[in-house]
Amino acid sequence: MSGHPADVEALLNEIEGHLLVDAARTEARTAAAELTAGIDWLTEHQREEVARRFAERYLALSRTSWQRTVERGEELRAQ
């Protein structure tokens, strides 16, 4: 973001990061709800537990993917 002081750039990057994480959490909850909705033999407690675990795993996979993307971007910039 040329033209902005470094602290403004850092703040904007941090805000963008928070928005991306919030969007990923929403996606995880939505995907978990869709998954568990079709498993009608689960009790409500079991459904909530499966949804929670699914959302946690979804976020962990997203985080890993983002880290790989960052690393690859850094590799390409170095080349």
C-alpha positions in Angstrom: 0.0 0.0 0.0 2.3 2.7 -1.2 1.7 6.2 0.0 0.6 5.0 3.5 2.9 5.2 6.5 4.1 1.8 7.7 2.0 1.9 10.9 -1.2 2.5 8.8 -0.2 -0.4 6.5 0.4 -2.6 9.5 -3.0 -1.6 10.9 -4.8 -2.3 7.6 -3.1 -5.6 7.3 -4.1 -6.6 10.8 -7.7 -5.6 10.1 -7.7 -7.6 6.9 -6.3 -10.6 8.8 -9.1 -10.3 11.4 -11.7 -10.1 8.7 -10.3 -13.2 6.9 -10.3 -15.2 10.1 -13.8 -14.1 10.9 -14.9 -15.2 7.4 -13.2 -18.6 7.9 -14.9 -19.1 11.2 -18.3 -18.3 9.6 -17.5 -20.8 6.7 -16.4 -23.4 9.3 -19.6 -23.0 11.3 -21.8 -23.1 8.2 -20.0 -26.2 6.8 -20.3 -27.9 10.2 -24.0 -27.2 10.4 -24.6 -28.5 6.9 -22.6 -31.7 7.7 -24.4 -32.4 11.0 -27.9 -31.5 9.8 -27.9 -34.7 7.7 -26.9 -37.0 10.5 -30.3 -37.2 12.3 -29.3 -40.1 14.5 -27.0 -38.0 16.5 -28.2 -36.5 19.8 -28.1 -32.7 20.0 -25.0 -32.9 22.3 -23.3 -35.3 19.8 -24.3 -33.0 16.9 -22.8 -30.0 18.7 -19.6 -31.9 19.5 -19.2 -33.1 15.9 -19.8 -29.6 14.6 -17.3 -28.1 17.0 -14.6 -30.6 16.1 -15.3 -30.2 12.4 -15.1 -26.4 12.7 -11.8 -26.7 14.6 -10.3 -28.9 12.0 -11.6 -26.7 9.2 -9.9 -23.7 10.7 -6.7 -25.6 11.3 -6.6 -26.7 7.6 -7.3 -23.1 6.6 -4.5 -21.8 8.7 -2.1 -24.4 7.2 -3.1 -23.4 3.7 -2.6 -19.7 4.4 0.8 -20.4 5.9 1.8 -22.4 2.8 0.6 -19.6 0.6 2.6 -17.0 2.5 5.7 -19.2 2.4 5.3 -19.8 -1.4 4.8 -16.0 -1.9 8.0 -15.3 0.0 9.9 -17.9 -2.1 8.6 -16.4 -5.3 9.5 -12.8 -4.2 13.0 -14.1 -3.3 13.5 -15.5 -6.8 
